[in-house]
Amino acid sequence: MVQWILGIVWGPWLTVLFLAAGIYFTVRFRGFQITGCFLWWRETAGSLLKGGNKEKKGQFASACTALAATVGTGNIAGVAAAVAVGGPGAVFWMWASAVLGMMTAYAEVYLGRKYRYKDKNGRPVCGPYAYLEKGLGMRWMGLLYAAFCVLASLGMGSMVQANAVAQSADFSASIPLPVTGAVLTVLVMAVIFGGAGRISAAAVSLVPVSAAFYMGLCAVILLFHVKELPGAFLLIVKDAFSAESAAGGAAGVLTGKAVRYGISRGVFSNEAGLGSLAVLHGEAEAPEEFERFGNPFAREQGMWAVFEVFFDTIVSCTMTALVLLCVGGSRTPADVGQGEAMAGSAWVASCFSSCFGELGGGLVSLAMSLFAFATIIAWFYLGSQALSYLTEGKPWKKSVQLCYGFFYLNAVFFGCVARLTLVWDLSDIFNGLMAVPNLIGLFLLRRQVEKPWEGKR
């Protein structure tokens, strides 16, 4: 049943929607993610090097929270799963979805800031439900998106992240799954009930450290296998357009495993098209409240979204893929000796062990735990924001939020002990459902998105 639903949700039609959105905004903005790379770098990560700007530091905090939601176990386990099932060619389609998704992310964050408003309690409402309601006058679609967002938070936000940590800990240190689940649940509980401030502080602390730690390890491995790098890149490109991927012409390309898993895992990792980045960037502090067309702060936040997708997939996911292909060749988890039940994270751990010995598995587990913990707390914030929109003005709002926290913690524990395939399939279904109303909203409001370089060139 789950596989049947997954096949419908992630059919060729959804792949076309993702690609069409990315292609439209890429063409309209003249390939800004490439032609304007110096501009968006200068306005985002480059601006932090100057220091002393309180406004930029506030934007960095929002960016870290957004990266906490995106740079998760999908960058390790998700990439491994994509390569294992879709072949090395899946990496090419992850790149394609990321390059196009950079402009999709810009558009959704821009619209989220443009239509940002405050509810009766003074709480900022930003993201797809804001522009679906205020921009299109379709509150019902905003409610639908919020409901799917809550479901996705329980899937990709908690269960998948927890599952990858538990599988990696079991593979590298033989720690029982329930033990990992209990420890992780307690740690998450300590942060999420501290409010948005504690979540943001945790993200600012965890994201730079975990990203630098993991990518540093990958860089060391690739230095030892530098001769295999050209062959790995060639394998990615050749497999992307293999006979299996291209069989049957265009229809075959859209339904091929490399494309299917490349794009779905790319979306799982960078979240471009899901609208989640728009929600997270709604918390960034602006010099003043802009709600008119021509919002310069909205453009800046949009450029941060471009950077986040670039860093998440083009940089981080690519390093994982190259480690797998250079160390493990085109092997699948079955070739490592664990069969189909072996988690993607455990496959990565086996590759790390070839370079770092017995320490390799532990290093992957540590990186996985840091990534997953940051993602879990960021997605709790996303889910609670969506739930606030769903229960706006209701007297039982606080009770529902408390129940959501309870269910979220249970989802973390369940993810640690549940069957791997079921967890990933449910996550993909929720992701797809969440993307549909958002992509429709982006299409209908496409002309409201301003050029990112306006006033900058």
DOMI-43271 format. One record per residue (C-alpha): x, y negated, z. Coordinates in steps of 0.05 Angstrom, whole numbers, plus 5000, padded with zeros to 4 digits. Layout:
% DOMI-43271
[[X; Y; Z]]
...
***
This chain:
% DOMI-43271
[[5000; 5000; 5000]]
[[5055; 4951; 5020]]
[[5094; 4968; 4956]]
[[5031; 4956; 4914]]
[[5019; 4888; 4946]]
[[5093; 4871; 4937]]
[[5089; 4889; 4863]]
[[5030; 4842; 4853]]
[[5058; 4783; 4893]]
[[5127; 4788; 4862]]
[[5104; 4804; 4792]]
[[5132; 4767; 4731]]
[[5082; 4710; 4742]]
[[5116; 4688; 4806]]
[[5185; 4693; 4775]]
[[5160; 4648; 4719]]
[[5132; 4598; 4770]]
[[5199; 4592; 4806]]
[[5239; 4586; 4742]]
[[5189; 4537; 4710]]
[[5192; 4490; 4770]]
[[5268; 4491; 4770]]
[[5273; 4482; 4695]]
[[5223; 4424; 4694]]
[[5257; 4383; 4748]]
[[5326; 4400; 4720]]
[[5307; 4375; 4651]]
[[5270; 4315; 4677]]
[[5328; 4293; 4720]]
[[5380; 4309; 4667]]
[[5413; 4365; 4704]]
[[5428; 4321; 4764]]
[[5452; 4379; 4806]]
[[5511; 4384; 4758]]
[[5517; 4315; 4725]]
[[5506; 4280; 4792]]
[[5547; 4327; 4836]]
[[5595; 4272; 4858]]
[[5536; 4227; 4877]]
[[5498; 4278; 4919]]
[[5563; 4301; 4951]]
[[5581; 4229; 4969]]
[[5512; 4217; 4999]]
[[5511; 4281; 5040]]
[[5572; 4320; 5065]]
[[5620; 4267; 5039]]
[[5586; 4212; 5080]]
[[5601; 4250; 5145]]
[[5675; 4242; 5134]]
[[5669; 4167; 5144]]
[[5640; 4175; 5214]]
[[5610; 4123; 5259]]
[[5542; 4122; 5226]]
[[5487; 4140; 5274]]
[[5436; 4146; 5218]]
[[5480; 4196; 5180]]
[[5491; 4236; 5243]]
[[5416; 4241; 5251]]
[[5409; 4265; 5180]]
[[5465; 4316; 5193]]
[[5425; 4344; 5251]]
[[5365; 4354; 5206]]
[[5410; 4385; 5153]]
[[5439; 4433; 5205]]
[[5369; 4454; 5225]]
[[5352; 4465; 5152]]
[[5416; 4504; 5141]]
[[5402; 4544; 5204]]
[[5337; 4566; 5171]]
[[5370; 4581; 5104]]
[[5440; 4606; 5121]]
[[5419; 4670; 5156]]
[[5426; 4744; 5147]]
[[5403; 4736; 5075]]
[[5473; 4710; 5061]]
[[5502; 4777; 5084]]
[[5449; 4832; 5086]]
[[5405; 4801; 5032]]
[[5462; 4795; 4982]]
[[5483; 4867; 4996]]
[[5412; 4892; 4987]]
[[5405; 4854; 4922]]
[[5470; 4883; 4894]]
[[5453; 4953; 4919]]
[[5384; 4955; 4887]]
[[5390; 4906; 4829]]
[[5463; 4918; 4812]]
[[5520; 4867; 4806]]
[[5478; 4829; 4755]]
[[5431; 4807; 4811]]
[[5485; 4759; 4834]]
[[5481; 4722; 4767]]
[[5406; 4713; 4776]]
[[5418; 4689; 4847]]
[[5462; 4636; 4818]]
[[5410; 4618; 4766]]
[[5355; 4612; 4818]]
[[5400; 4569; 4862]]
[[5421; 4521; 4807]]
[[5349; 4511; 4785]]
[[5325; 4513; 4857]]
[[5370; 4455; 4876]]
[[5323; 4408; 4839]]
[[5261; 4443; 4864]]
[[5287; 4432; 4935]]
[[5299; 4359; 4919]]
[[5228; 4350; 4893]]
[[5194; 4383; 4953]]
[[5235; 4346; 5005]]
[[5223; 4280; 4969]]
[[5148; 4292; 4967]]
[[5149; 4315; 5040]]
[[5181; 4249; 5061]]
[[5137; 4207; 5015]]
[[5072; 4234; 5043]]
[[5096; 4241; 5115]]
[[5046; 4216; 5166]]
[[5032; 4220; 5240]]
[[4974; 4257; 5271]]
[[4928; 4231; 5326]]
[[4981; 4249; 5378]]
[[5036; 4212; 5342]]
[[5070; 4276; 5318]]
[[5101; 4270; 5249]]
[[5070; 4316; 5197]]
[[5116; 4329; 5138]]
[[5123; 4381; 5085]]
[[5077; 4417; 5035]]
[[5015; 4411; 5079]]
[[5026; 4336; 5081]]
[[5032; 4326; 5006]]
[[4979; 4377; 4990]]
[[4930; 4340; 5035]]
[[4950; 4267; 5026]]
[[4977; 4272; 4955]]
[[4925; 4318; 4924]]
[[4868; 4311; 4974]]
[[4867; 4387; 4981]]
[[4869; 4399; 5056]]
[[4845; 4471; 5045]]
[[4909; 4485; 5006]]
[[4951; 4453; 5061]]
[[4917; 4499; 5111]]
[[4930; 4559; 5066]]
[[5003; 4541; 5061]]
[[5008; 4532; 5136]]
[[4977; 4600; 5148]]
[[5026; 4634; 5100]]
[[5083; 4595; 5134]]
[[5064; 4625; 5202]]
[[5064; 4695; 5171]]
[[5131; 4682; 5137]]
[[5161; 4659; 5203]]
[[5144; 4727; 5233]]
[[5174; 4762; 5172]]
[[5237; 4729; 5144]]
[[5244; 4683; 5204]]
[[5246; 4736; 5258]]
[[5238; 4809; 5238]]
[[5288; 4810; 5181]]
[[5341; 4771; 5219]]
[[5334; 4814; 5281]]
[[5335; 4878; 5239]]
[[5400; 4860; 5206]]
[[5434; 4844; 5272]]
[[5410; 4909; 5304]]
[[5432; 4951; 5244]]
[[5500; 4918; 5242]]
[[5511; 4926; 5318]]
[[5491; 5000; 5312]]
[[5538; 5012; 5254]]
[[5598; 4976; 5283]]
[[5592; 4989; 5358]]
[[5538; 5044; 5364]]
[[5495; 4997; 5406]]
[[5424; 5026; 5410]]
[[5372; 4986; 5371]]
[[5326; 4974; 5432]]
[[5385; 4946; 5472]]
[[5402; 4896; 5417]]
[[5328; 4879; 5411]]
[[5322; 4864; 5486]]
[[5384; 4821; 5489]]
[[5367; 4782; 5426]]
[[5295; 4770; 5450]]
[[5318; 4741; 5517]]
[[5368; 4694; 5483]]
[[5316; 4669; 5434]]
[[5266; 4658; 5490]]
[[5317; 4615; 5527]]
[[5322; 4567; 5468]]
[[5253; 4563; 5435]]
[[5216; 4544; 5499]]
[[5263; 4485; 5508]]
[[5228; 4446; 5453]]
[[5251; 4414; 5387]]
[[5310; 4379; 5420]]
[[5341; 4443; 5444]]
[[5329; 4477; 5376]]
[[5363; 4419; 5340]]
[[5422; 4419; 5389]]
[[5431; 4494; 5380]]
[[5430; 4487; 5304]]
[[5482; 4431; 5304]]
[[5527; 4474; 5348]]
[[5517; 4541; 5313]]
[[5515; 4525; 5238]]
[[5584; 4494; 5227]]
[[5618; 4545; 5272]]
[[5584; 4607; 5243]]
[[5592; 4584; 5171]]
[[5666; 4568; 5179]]
[[5679; 4633; 5216]]
[[5645; 4678; 5165]]
[[5672; 4644; 5103]]
[[5741; 4643; 5133]]
[[5738; 4719; 5140]]
[[5713; 4726; 5069]]
[[5769; 4681; 5043]]
[[5822; 4725; 5077]]
[[5793; 4788; 5045]]
[[5790; 4756; 4976]]
[[5862; 4733; 4982]]
[[5882; 4807; 4991]]
[[5840; 4825; 4930]]
[[5853; 4765; 4886]]
[[5871; 4810; 4827]]
[[5801; 4840; 4827]]
[[5766; 4772; 4824]]
[[5765; 4765; 4748]]
[[5737; 4835; 4741]]
[[5683; 4821; 4792]]
[[5659; 4758; 4756]]
[[5659; 4796; 4690]]
[[5619; 4853; 4721]]
[[5567; 4804; 4747]]
[[5556; 4772; 4679]]
[[5557; 4837; 4639]]
[[5508; 4872; 4686]]
[[5461; 4812; 4686]]
[[5447; 4823; 4613]]
[[5453; 4899; 4612]]
[[5406; 4943; 4571]]
[[5364; 4957; 4633]]
[[5355; 4884; 4648]]
[[5340; 4864; 4577]]
[[5299; 4924; 4555]]
[[5234; 4903; 4523]]
[[5254; 4832; 4507]]
[[5231; 4774; 4550]]
[[5182; 4816; 4590]]
[[5238; 4865; 4606]]
[[5283; 4809; 4630]]
[[5230; 4782; 4677]]
[[5215; 4851; 4707]]
[[5286; 4879; 4709]]
[[5313; 4898; 4777]]
[[5372; 4850; 4771]]
[[5326; 4791; 4759]]
[[5273; 4813; 4810]]
[[5322; 4824; 4867]]
[[5368; 4767; 4847]]
[[5313; 4715; 4848]]
[[5275; 4743; 4908]]
[[5338; 4748; 4950]]
[[5361; 4680; 4926]]
[[5295; 4651; 4949]]
[[5301; 4690; 5014]]
[[5369; 4658; 5025]]
[[5362; 4586; 5002]]
[[5286; 4578; 5009]]
[[5281; 4531; 4949]]
[[5208; 4532; 4927]]
[[5181; 4555; 4994]]
[[5173; 4484; 5021]]
[[5207; 4499; 5087]]
[[5263; 4450; 5074]]
[[5211; 4394; 5067]]
[[5183; 4410; 5136]]
[[5251; 4409; 5169]]
[[5273; 4344; 5136]]
[[5210; 4310; 5162]]
[[5243; 4304; 5230]]
[[5302; 4262; 5204]]
[[5302; 4192; 5233]]
[[5293; 4137; 5181]]
[[5316; 4065; 5192]]
[[5243; 4046; 5184]]
[[5179; 4082; 5166]]
[[5175; 4088; 5090]]
[[5109; 4112; 5061]]
[[5109; 4076; 4994]]
[[5131; 4099; 4926]]
[[5205; 4086; 4917]]
[[5228; 4112; 4984]]
[[5304; 4109; 4986]]
[[5307; 4151; 5050]]
[[5266; 4205; 5015]]
[[5317; 4207; 4959]]
[[5374; 4215; 5009]]
[[5338; 4272; 5044]]
[[5325; 4303; 4976]]
[[5399; 4302; 4961]]
[[5413; 4336; 5027]]
[[5367; 4392; 5003]]
[[5408; 4397; 4939]]
[[5471; 4405; 4981]]
[[5439; 4457; 5026]]
[[5418; 4502; 4968]]
[[5488; 4494; 4937]]
[[5524; 4511; 5002]]
[[5477; 4568; 5019]]
[[5476; 4607; 4954]]
[[5531; 4582; 4908]]
[[5583; 4581; 4963]]
[[5563; 4628; 5020]]
[[5525; 4682; 4982]]
[[5577; 4684; 4927]]
[[5632; 4699; 4977]]
[[5593; 4758; 5004]]
[[5580; 4784; 4934]]
[[5653; 4778; 4915]]
[[5675; 4816; 4977]]
[[5627; 4872; 4960]]
[[5649; 4877; 4888]]
[[5723; 4868; 4900]]
[[5728; 4916; 4959]]
[[5670; 4962; 4946]]
[[5668; 4957; 4870]]
[[5599; 4970; 4843]]
[[5584; 5021; 4897]]
[[5516; 5023; 4931]]
[[5505; 5038; 5005]]
[[5494; 5112; 4985]]
[[5566; 5115; 4961]]
[[5591; 5092; 5029]]
[[5561; 5153; 5060]]
[[5500; 5128; 5097]]
[[5448; 5140; 5042]]
[[5388; 5096; 5030]]
[[5378; 5082; 5104]]
[[5442; 5043; 5109]]
[[5430; 4969; 5120]]
[[5461; 4917; 5074]]
[[5497; 4888; 5134]]
[[5529; 4956; 5148]]
[[5554; 4959; 5076]]
[[5587; 4891; 5086]]
[[5616; 4916; 5151]]
[[5647; 4976; 5116]]
[[5681; 4928; 5066]]
[[5707; 4885; 5123]]
[[5735; 4947; 5158]]
[[5777; 4962; 5097]]
[[5815; 4897; 5110]]
[[5810; 4886; 5185]]
[[5807; 4959; 5207]]
[[5763; 4977; 5266]]
[[5756; 4903; 5282]]
[[5719; 4892; 5215]]
[[5652; 4918; 5237]]
[[5653; 4876; 5300]]
[[5671; 4813; 5262]]
[[5612; 4823; 5215]]
[[5566; 4836; 5274]]
[[5589; 4771; 5307]]
[[5578; 4731; 5243]]
[[5511; 4764; 5232]]
[[5489; 4750; 5303]]
[[5508; 4676; 5298]]
[[5472; 4668; 5231]]
[[5411; 4706; 5253]]
[[5404; 4671; 5320]]
[[5406; 4602; 5286]]
[[5355; 4624; 5234]]
[[5308; 4655; 5285]]
[[5303; 4591; 5327]]
[[5297; 4546; 5265]]
[[5240; 4589; 5237]]
[[5204; 4587; 5304]]
[[5203; 4512; 5296]]
[[5175; 4519; 5225]]
[[5121; 4567; 5248]]
[[5101; 4524; 5307]]
[[5096; 4462; 5263]]
[[5051; 4499; 5214]]
[[5009; 4524; 5272]]
[[5002; 4453; 5298]]
[[4975; 4432; 5231]]
[[4926; 4490; 5231]]
[[4901; 4474; 5302]]
[[4903; 4398; 5296]]
[[4850; 4367; 5341]]
[[4829; 4433; 5372]]
[[4823; 4438; 5448]]
[[4855; 4507; 5449]]
[[4917; 4484; 5410]]
[[4966; 4494; 5468]]
[[4939; 4563; 5483]]
[[4948; 4584; 5410]]
[[5020; 4557; 5411]]
[[5035; 4597; 5473]]
[[5007; 4660; 5441]]
[[5048; 4647; 5379]]
[[5111; 4644; 5421]]
[[5093; 4711; 5452]]
[[5081; 4743; 5383]]
[[5145; 4713; 5356]]
[[5187; 4743; 5411]]
[[5153; 4810; 5399]]
[[5168; 4804; 5325]]
[[5242; 4795; 5342]]
[[5242; 4859; 5383]]
[[5200; 4897; 5332]]
[[5248; 4876; 5277]]
[[5306; 4908; 5314]]
[[5274; 4976; 5319]]
[[5230; 4978; 5256]]
[[5244; 5015; 5191]]
[[5288; 4972; 5146]]
[[5249; 4979; 5081]]
[[5183; 4959; 5112]]
[[5213; 4897; 5144]]
[[5243; 4872; 5079]]
[[5180; 4887; 5038]]
[[5135; 4849; 5087]]
[[5183; 4791; 5086]]
[[5183; 4787; 5010]]
[[5106; 4788; 5009]]
[[5101; 4731; 5059]]
[[5154; 4691; 5021]]
[[5116; 4698; 4956]]
[[5049; 4679; 4986]]
[[5081; 4618; 5019]]
[[5111; 4595; 4953]]
[[5047; 4596; 4911]]
[[5010; 4536; 4940]]
[[5075; 4497; 4946]]
[[5095; 4508; 4873]]
[[5025; 4489; 4850]]
[[5030; 4425; 4891]]
[[5098; 4409; 4861]]
[[5070; 4417; 4791]]
[[5010; 4373; 4804]]
[[5051; 4319; 4838]]
[[5111; 4324; 4792]]
[[5105; 4253; 4766]]
[[5108; 4225; 4837]]
[[5180; 4249; 4846]]
[[5229; 4192; 4836]]
[[5297; 4198; 4802]]
[[5350; 4216; 4854]]
[[5400; 4166; 4827]]
[[5352; 4106; 4829]]
[[5391; 4047; 4858]]
[[5454; 4089; 4865]]
[[5485; 4082; 4796]]
***
